[in-house]
Amino acid sequence: MISRQAGTKIIFVVCLRVLTAVIFCFLLNQVLTNFDLLQHKALIHLPEFQVTPSWFEWSVDQVKGLIFIQIVIIALLTALAILKIVGIERLIALCMRPFLNLIKIDENASTIMVVGLTLGLGFGGGLMIKEVKAGHVNKMQALSALVFINLFHSVFEDTALMMLLGPSLLVILVLRFLFCVLVAFLLIMAFRILAWPIVEWACVNSKSFPSTANGHPDREAIF
């Protein structure tokens, strides 16, 4: 739903995430099995919960969580405004330029990329939606950035959480990153080759973007 508000269609995002997850896990399983890698028992470090909370306690915890998320979003919006004023955002965009060029994403989408990669869709979703609705990125750049973010986001939080289940850091971080870069690169190249009306019909939620005269993004900005 966050990706939809930020500019992509739900069916496209669901297919993207499910299919790439299945493909990556299938290929990974084939390689690890055939080469007899990581076949030992995993060490799971998840904590044990002795007490099951009541419905009331669970509801209170959920409300507290929603309030906390709202506070975080407000803090992030304030921090982003400060970063723009002092010029840090421009420095971050400069540092990310080689990576963005690699996967054919314009530096105008650097804010979306930074937020998505570090904070994820949960905490960073509000910022991404704000950038899109403000017209800071066009449809192609928003779609390109969201493709990669949906495949590889919340690097710190998700990686730390998954490590509790005992996987290899090389697999869930490095190999996953390389796979996501490859998939994002191929998809973005396909977006540029195919006729834009087809891409927009299949992948873009046009309602998320400021209305334009012809409903299409700037072709020069795309290519």
Backbone hydrogen bonds in HBPLUS format (Angstrom, degrees):
<---DONOR---> <-ACCEPTOR-->    atom                        ^
c    i                          cat <-CA-CA->   ^        H-A-AA   ^      H-
h    n   atom  resd res      DA  || num        DHA   H-A  angle D-A-AA Bond
n    s   type  num  typ     dist DA aas  dist angle  dist       angle   num
A0005-GLN N   A0001-MET O   3.05 MM   4  6.34 158.9  2.09 147.2 151.3     1
A0006-ALA N   A0002-ILE O   2.97 MM   4  6.21 136.8  2.16 141.7 154.5     2
A0008-THR N   A0003-SER O   3.00 MM   5  5.71 168.5  2.01 141.1 141.4     3
A0007-GLY N   A0004-ARG O   3.14 MM   3  5.28 157.6  2.19 102.0 108.9     4
A0205-ASN N   A0007-GLY O   2.96 MM 198  4.86 166.3  1.98 108.6 113.2     5
A0009-LYS N   A0203-CYS O   2.83 MM 194  5.27 148.4  1.93 131.6 132.7     6
A0013-VAL N   A0009-LYS O   3.10 MM   4  6.42 162.2  2.13 154.5 159.3     7
A0014-VAL N   A0010-ILE O   2.89 MM   4  6.08 168.3  1.90 163.6 166.5     8
A0015-CYS N   A0011-ILE O   3.06 MM   4  6.11 167.1  2.08 143.1 147.1     9
A0016-LEU N   A0012-PHE O   2.89 MM   4  5.98 159.3  1.93 147.5 154.2    10
A0017-ARG N   A0013-VAL O   2.97 MM   4  6.11 169.9  1.98 154.6 156.1    11
A0018-VAL N   A0014-VAL O   2.97 MM   4  6.02 168.7  1.98 154.9 158.7    12
A0019-LEU N   A0015-CYS O   2.95 MM   4  5.74 160.5  1.99 144.2 150.3    13
A0020-THR N   A0016-LEU O   3.14 MM   4  6.01 161.1  2.17 140.7 146.6    14
A0021-ALA N   A0017-ARG O   3.09 MM   4  5.98 150.4  2.18 134.8 143.3    15
A0022-VAL N   A0018-VAL O   2.99 MM   4  6.21 163.1  2.01 152.9 157.0    16
A0023-ILE N   A0019-LEU O   2.91 MM   4  6.10 166.1  1.93 153.4 157.5    17
A0024-PHE N   A0020-THR O   2.89 MM   4  5.94 166.9  1.90 147.9 151.9    18
A0025-CYS N   A0021-ALA O   2.99 MM   4  6.08 167.9  2.00 149.6 153.4    19
A0026-PHE N   A0022-VAL O   2.90 MM   4  5.98 154.4  1.96 146.5 154.1    20
A0027-LEU N   A0023-ILE O   2.94 MM   4  6.13 170.8  1.95 154.9 157.0    21
A0028-LEU N   A0024-PHE O   2.84 MM   4  5.95 161.0  1.88 149.5 155.8    22
A0029-ASN N   A0025-CYS O   2.88 MM   4  5.92 158.9  1.93 143.1 148.9    23
A0030-GLN N   A0026-PHE O   3.00 MM   4  6.22 156.3  2.06 147.7 154.2    24
A0031-VAL N   A0027-LEU O   3.00 MM   4  6.25 162.9  2.03 152.2 156.2    25
A0032-LEU N   A0028-LEU O   2.93 MM   4  6.07 175.3  1.93 157.4 159.0    26
A0033-THR N   A0029-ASN O   2.92 MM   4  5.82 154.5  1.99 142.0 149.4    27
A0034-ASN N   A0030-GLN O   2.99 MM   4  5.94 165.9  2.01 144.5 149.2    28
A0035-PHE N   A0031-VAL O   3.02 MM   4  6.02 150.6  2.11 147.1 154.5    29
A0037-LEU N   A0032-LEU O   2.80 MM   5  4.73 164.2  1.83 142.4 147.4    30
A0036-ASP N   A0033-THR O   3.26 MM   3  5.01 160.0  2.30  98.2 103.9    31
A0045-HIS N   A0164-LEU O   2.68 MM 119  4.86 169.7  1.69 156.0 159.2    32
A0058-TRP N   A0054-SER O   2.86 MM   4  6.09 160.7  1.89 153.1 159.1    33
A0059-SER N   A0055-TRP O   2.88 MM   4  6.05 157.3  1.93 146.1 152.2    34
A0060-VAL N   A0056-PHE O   2.94 MM   4  6.20 158.9  1.99 152.4 158.0    35
A0061-ASP N   A0057-GLU O   2.98 MM   4  6.20 157.2  2.03 146.6 152.8    36
A0062-GLN N   A0058-TRP O   2.99 MM   4  6.27 149.5  2.08 146.4 154.7    37
A0063-VAL N   A0059-SER O   3.00 MM   4  6.28 159.4  2.04 151.2 156.2    38
A0064-LYS N   A0060-VAL O   2.95 MM   4  6.18 161.4  1.99 150.4 155.7    39
A0065-GLY N   A0061-ASP O   2.90 MM   4  6.11 149.8  1.99 140.5 149.3    40
A0066-LEU N   A0062-GLN O   2.94 MM   4  6.25 154.1  2.00 149.8 155.8    41
A0067-ILE N   A0063-VAL O   2.97 MM   4  6.23 161.5  2.01 152.8 157.7    42
A0068-PHE N   A0064-LYS O   2.91 MM   4  6.11 155.8  1.97 146.6 153.6    43
A0069-ILE N   A0065-GLY O   2.94 MM   4  6.20 155.2  2.00 146.6 153.1    44
A0070-GLN N   A0066-LEU O   2.99 MM   4  6.24 157.2  2.04 147.4 153.2    45
A0071-ILE N   A0067-ILE O   2.99 MM   4  6.28 156.9  2.05 148.7 154.6    46
A0072-VAL N   A0068-PHE O   2.92 MM   4  6.20 156.4  1.97 148.8 155.6    47
A0073-ILE N   A0069-ILE O   2.89 MM   4  6.16 158.5  1.93 152.0 157.4    48
A0074-ILE N   A0070-GLN O   3.02 MM   4  6.27 163.3  2.05 150.7 154.8    49
A0075-ALA N   A0071-ILE O   2.95 MM   4  6.16 158.2  2.00 147.2 153.7    50
A0076-LEU N   A0072-VAL O   2.80 MM   4  6.06 151.2  1.88 148.7 157.3    51
A0077-LEU N   A0073-ILE O   2.92 MM   4  6.17 160.3  1.95 153.9 158.2    52
A0078-THR N   A0074-ILE O   3.03 MM   4  6.26 158.2  2.08 146.8 152.8    53
A0079-ALA N   A0075-ALA O   2.84 MM   4  6.06 157.7  1.89 146.5 153.3    54
A0080-LEU N   A0076-LEU O   2.78 MM   4  5.97 155.4  1.84 149.5 156.2    55
A0081-ALA N   A0077-LEU O   3.06 MM   4  6.27 156.5  2.12 143.8 149.4    56
A0082-ILE N   A0078-THR O   3.04 MM   4  6.33 154.0  2.11 146.6 153.7    57
A0083-LEU N   A0079-ALA O   2.86 MM   4  6.11 157.4  1.91 149.8 156.2    58
A0084-LYS N   A0080-LEU O   2.99 MM   4  6.24 150.8  2.08 146.7 154.0    59
A0085-ILE N   A0081-ALA O   3.10 MM   4  6.34 152.7  2.18 142.1 149.3    60
A0086-VAL N   A0082-ILE O   3.01 MM   4  6.27 164.1  2.04 158.8 161.5    61
A0087-GLY N   A0083-LEU O   3.01 MM   4  5.90 119.8  2.39 134.1 147.4    62
A0088-ILE N   A0083-LEU O   2.96 MM   5  4.98 122.4  2.30 144.1 150.7    63
A0089-GLU N   A0083-LEU O   3.39 MM   6  5.43 167.2  2.40 113.4 114.2    64
A0091-LEU N   A0087-GLY O   3.34 MM   4  6.67 148.9  2.44 140.3 148.3    65
A0091-LEU N   A0088-ILE O   2.99 MM   3  4.99 116.7  2.40  95.2 111.3    66
A0092-ILE N   A0088-ILE O   2.88 MM   4  6.24 156.3  1.94 156.9 163.4    67
A0093-ALA N   A0089-GLU O   2.98 MM   4  6.22 159.1  2.02 147.5 153.1    68
A0094-LEU N   A0090-ARG O   3.00 MM   4  6.22 147.2  2.11 139.4 148.3    69
A0095-CYS N   A0091-LEU O   2.98 MM   4  6.30 154.8  2.05 148.8 155.0    70
A0096-MET N   A0092-ILE O   2.96 MM   4  6.20 145.4  2.09 147.1 156.9    71
A0097-ARG N   A0094-LEU O   3.31 MM   3  5.20 152.5  2.40  96.5 104.5    72
A0100-LEU N   A0096-MET O   2.87 MM   4  6.05 166.7  1.88 164.3 168.9    73
A0101-ASN N   A0097-ARG O   2.82 MM   4  5.93 157.7  1.87 154.3 160.1    74
A0102-LEU N   A0098-PRO O   3.07 MM   4  6.25 142.3  2.22 137.0 146.8    75
A0102-LEU N   A0099-PHE O   3.10 MM   3  5.04 121.0  2.47  92.1 107.0    76
A0103-ILE N   A0099-PHE O   3.33 MM   4  6.74 148.8  2.43 148.4 154.1    77
A0105-ILE N   A0100-LEU O   2.77 MM   5  4.89 174.8  1.78 144.6 145.3    78
A0104-LYS N   A0101-ASN O   3.22 MM   3  4.80 163.0  2.25  96.6 100.3    79
A0109-ALA N   A0106-ASP O   3.08 MM   3  5.90 162.7  2.11 121.2 125.8    80
A0110-SER N   A0107-GLU O   2.99 MM   3  5.01 158.3  2.04 112.0 113.1    81
A0113-MET N   A0109-ALA O   3.07 MM   4  6.35 158.8  2.11 152.3 158.7    82
A0114-VAL N   A0110-SER O   2.88 MM   4  6.07 167.9  1.89 157.0 159.2    83
A0115-VAL N   A0111-THR O   3.03 MM   4  6.15 172.0  2.04 153.0 155.4    84
A0116-GLY N   A0112-ILE O   2.92 MM   4  5.95 164.4  1.94 148.0 153.2    85
A0117-LEU N   A0113-MET O   2.89 MM   4  5.93 167.4  1.91 153.8 157.4    86
A0118-THR N   A0114-VAL O   3.12 MM   4  6.10 157.9  2.17 146.4 152.0    87
A0119-LEU N   A0115-VAL O   2.83 MM   4  5.44 151.2  1.91 142.9 152.4    88
A0120-GLY N   A0116-GLY O   3.07 MM   4  4.49 131.5  2.32 106.4 118.6    89
A0154-SER N   A0116-GLY O   3.06 MM  38  6.40 164.6  2.09 153.1 153.3    90
A0155-VAL N   A0117-LEU O   2.74 MM  38  5.80 171.3  1.75 166.4 164.1    91
A0124-GLY N   A0120-GLY O   2.99 MM   4  5.52 138.6  2.17 132.2 144.6    92
A0125-GLY N   A0121-LEU O   3.00 MM   4  4.69 123.1  2.34 113.8 119.1    93
A0128-MET N   A0124-GLY O   3.05 MM   4  6.34 159.4  2.09 156.3 162.5    94
A0129-ILE N   A0125-GLY O   2.93 MM   4  6.14 165.4  1.95 156.9 160.4    95
A0130-LYS N   A0126-GLY O   3.02 MM   4  6.12 154.6  2.09 141.0 148.3    96
A0131-GLU N   A0127-LEU O   2.99 MM   4  6.23 156.9  2.05 149.2 154.3    97
A0132-VAL N   A0128-MET O   3.13 MM   4  6.37 157.3  2.18 148.8 154.4    98
A0133-LYS N   A0129-ILE O   2.94 MM   4  6.11 172.9  1.94 156.9 158.9    99
A0134-ALA N   A0130-LYS O   2.96 MM   4  5.98 138.5  2.14 141.2 151.9   100
A0136-HIS N   A0131-GLU O   3.16 MM   5  5.61 157.5  2.22 175.0 170.1   101
A0135-GLY N   A0132-VAL O   2.98 MM   3  5.29 156.5  2.03 107.9 115.5   102
A0142-ALA N   A0138-ASN O   2.96 MM   4  6.11 162.1  1.99 156.0 161.6   103
A0143-LEU N   A0139-LYS O   2.91 MM   4  5.99 163.4  1.93 148.9 153.9   104
A0144-SER N   A0140-MET O   2.90 MM   4  6.06 161.2  1.93 148.8 154.3   105
A0145-ALA N   A0141-GLN O   2.92 MM   4  6.05 166.1  1.94 148.8 152.6   106
A0146-LEU N   A0142-ALA O   2.91 MM   4  6.02 161.3  1.95 149.4 155.0   107
A0147-VAL N   A0143-LEU O   2.96 MM   4  6.10 143.4  2.10 145.0 154.2   108
A0148-PHE N   A0144-SER O   3.40 MM   4  6.74 163.4  2.43 149.2 150.9   109
A0149-ILE N   A0145-ALA O   2.95 MM   4  6.16 163.8  1.97 151.9 157.3   110
A0150-ASN N   A0146-LEU O   2.94 MM   4  5.87 157.3  1.99 141.1 146.2   111
A0151-LEU N   A0148-PHE O   3.10 MM   3  5.16 130.4  2.35  97.0 110.5   112
A0152-PHE N   A0148-PHE O   2.82 MM   4  5.99 148.3  1.92 152.1 162.0   113
A0158-ASP N   A0154-SER O   2.95 MM   4  5.65 152.5  2.02 150.2 158.7   114
A0159-THR N   A0155-VAL O   3.26 MM   4  5.77 148.6  2.36 125.6 134.8   115
A0160-ALA N   A0156-PHE O   3.07 MM   4  6.09 161.4  2.11 143.7 149.2   116
A0161-LEU N   A0157-GLU O   3.00 MM   4  6.19 156.9  2.05 149.1 155.8   117
A0162-MET N   A0158-ASP O   2.90 MM   4  6.07 165.1  1.92 153.0 156.8   118
A0163-MET N   A0159-THR O   3.01 MM   4  6.16 146.6  2.13 145.6 154.3   119
A0164-LEU N   A0161-LEU O   3.14 MM   3  5.60 148.7  2.25 107.8 116.4   120
A0165-LEU N   A0162-MET O   2.93 MM   3  5.51 156.4  1.99 115.6 122.8   121
A0166-GLY N   A0163-MET O   3.12 MM   3  5.29 162.6  2.15 106.0 111.3   122
A0171-VAL N   A0168-SER O   3.10 MM   3  5.34 127.0  2.40 100.6 113.2   123
A0172-ILE N   A0168-SER O   3.13 MM   4  6.46 169.7  2.14 164.0 162.8   124
A0173-LEU N   A0169-LEU O   3.05 MM   4  5.72 136.0  2.26 141.3 148.9   125
A0175-LEU N   A0170-LEU O   2.89 MM   5  6.26 168.7  1.91 164.9 168.6   126
A0176-ARG N   A0171-VAL O   3.11 MM   5  6.21 135.0  2.33 146.5 157.9   127
A0177-PHE N   A0173-LEU O   2.98 MM   4  5.83 148.9  2.08 131.1 140.0   128
A0178-LEU N   A0174-VAL O   3.00 MM   4  6.30 163.5  2.02 155.7 159.1   129
A0179-PHE N   A0175-LEU O   2.94 MM   4  6.12 159.8  1.98 148.2 154.0   130
A0180-CYS N   A0176-ARG O   2.89 MM   4  6.06 161.0  1.93 151.0 156.2   131
A0181-VAL N   A0177-PHE O   2.90 MM   4  6.13 156.2  1.96 151.7 158.3   132
A0182-LEU N   A0178-LEU O   3.05 MM   4  6.25 158.9  2.10 145.6 150.9   133
A0183-VAL N   A0179-PHE O   2.96 MM   4  6.24 166.8  1.97 154.2 157.4   134
A0184-ALA N   A0180-CYS O   2.85 MM   4  5.91 167.2  1.86 150.3 154.6   135
A0185-PHE N   A0181-VAL O   2.88 MM   4  5.95 158.8  1.92 145.8 152.2   136
A0186-LEU N   A0182-LEU O   3.01 MM   4  6.24 164.5  2.03 152.3 155.9   137
A0187-LEU N   A0183-VAL O   2.94 MM   4  6.14 163.7  1.97 153.7 158.4   138
A0188-ILE N   A0184-ALA O   2.88 MM   4  5.96 165.6  1.90 152.4 156.7   139
A0189-MET N   A0185-PHE O   2.98 MM   4  6.11 155.5  2.04 146.0 152.8   140
A0190-ALA N   A0186-LEU O   2.97 MM   4  6.18 148.6  2.07 140.3 149.2   141
A0191-PHE N   A0187-LEU O   2.85 MM   4  6.21 150.4  1.94 149.0 157.4   142
A0192-ARG N   A0188-ILE O   3.15 MM   4  6.41 145.4  2.28 141.1 149.3   143
A0193-ILE N   A0189-MET O   3.04 MM   4  6.28 138.2  2.22 141.5 152.9   144
A0193-ILE N   A0190-ALA O   3.18 MM   3  5.06 126.2  2.48  92.8 106.7   145
A0194-LEU N   A0190-ALA O   2.91 MM   4  5.99 171.4  1.91 159.7 161.2   146
A0198-ILE N   A0195-ALA O   3.04 MM   3  5.60 131.4  2.28 114.5 126.3   147
A0199-VAL N   A0195-ALA O   3.29 MM   4  6.67 159.0  2.33 150.5 156.5   148
A0200-GLU N   A0196-TRP O   2.83 MM   4  5.99 168.9  1.84 165.7 168.4   149
A0201-TRP N   A0197-PRO O   2.99 MM   4  6.01 154.7  2.06 137.1 143.9   150
A0202-ALA N   A0198-ILE O   3.04 MM   4  6.19 153.9  2.11 147.5 154.0   151
A0203-CYS N   A0199-VAL O   2.84 MM   4  5.74 153.9  1.91 153.2 159.8   152
A0204-VAL N   A0200-GLU O   3.12 MM   4  4.70 147.3  2.24 116.4 125.6   153
A0208-SER N   A0205-ASN O   3.11 MM   3  6.00 168.5  2.12 126.6 129.9   154
A0209-PHE N   A0206-SER O   3.16 MM   3  5.66 164.3  2.19 115.4 120.1   155
A0221-ALA N   A0218-ASP O   3.03 MM   3  5.20 121.0  2.39  99.0 113.9   156
A0222-ILE N   A0218-ASP O   3.06 MM   4  6.41 143.1  2.20 146.2 157.1   157
A0223-PHE N   A0219-ARG O   3.05 MM   4  6.29 167.9  2.07 154.2 155.5   158
